[in-house]
Amino acid sequence: MLKPQRLQTIQQLVAHRGSASVTELSTQLGCSEMTIRRDLAALAQAKKVVRVHGGAQTFAYRENNELSRNEKRNLHVREKKQVARAAASLVRAGDVVYIGPGTTNELIANYLPTLPDLRIITSSLPVFQSLQDRAAQLSLQLIGGVYRAKTGVFIGSLVYEMLQRLHTDKAIISVNSLAGPNMANANPDEGELMRVALTNADKKYAVLDHSKLDKRDFYTFYSLSDCDALITDPWISQKDLTEYSHYTRVITTPLN
């Protein structure tokens, strides 16, 4: 089978099933897994499929299978607490900090010390609510826009325009998946929000628990190489620690 025919067949199979693994496609088309991986890379680059670990998915399948905030809240709680504690330790008196959406970032409030002249900006309603009780101790700003109920985030042009006008000392961004230096999530609108926030921050921090390492997602919004640090939990494997240290500093415990 010639490459153009093979690519068309792969695209049709993925579209029909919603997702397909490299092994399945290799068996069905009678070619090597290496060939299938190259074909999937070409289709992903052409925006025909979404490349994920071990195979590919359709755009609709990826969007429909995105976990909601409520589903994510109970996953890897121990790890998320450690990540949130380490992220909170980076905040200093007088900082202007953007805290992005995510169930890990919602826990930062539990570990954030009382600091003078601290200003927190967010576009996440749950992050805002987690800090509401401390509004007398800090300046707290919620940037509104179109509300995305699945994740509790405000998105859209109003949010982007406001963020582009704001300069922050630090941006703390929760990442759905990280494969190599590619920081990604399931929703392009949220991805653009985080890209803008990172671009306008002096210090850029990516946060995630180790279960999200070596995973691919639909929309790549930033490069880990452009971040000042990756904050993850102490249970990261030595292999992953070595790999991701090539891109940036890796923090696994709170800093004094």
Secondary structure, DSSP 8 states (H G I E B T S, - for coil): --HHHHHHHHHHHHHHHSEEEHHHHHHHHTS-HHHHHHHHHHHHHTTSSEEETTEEE-HHHHHHT---HHHHHTSSHHHHHHHHHHHHTT--TT-EEEE-SSTTGGGGGGT----TT-EEEESBHHHHHHHGGGTTTSEEEE--SEEETTTTEEESHHHHHHHHH--EEEEEEE-SEEETTEEEES-HHHHHHHHHHHHTEEEEEEE--GGGBT---SEEEEEGGGSSEEE--TT--HHHHHHHTTTSEEE-S---
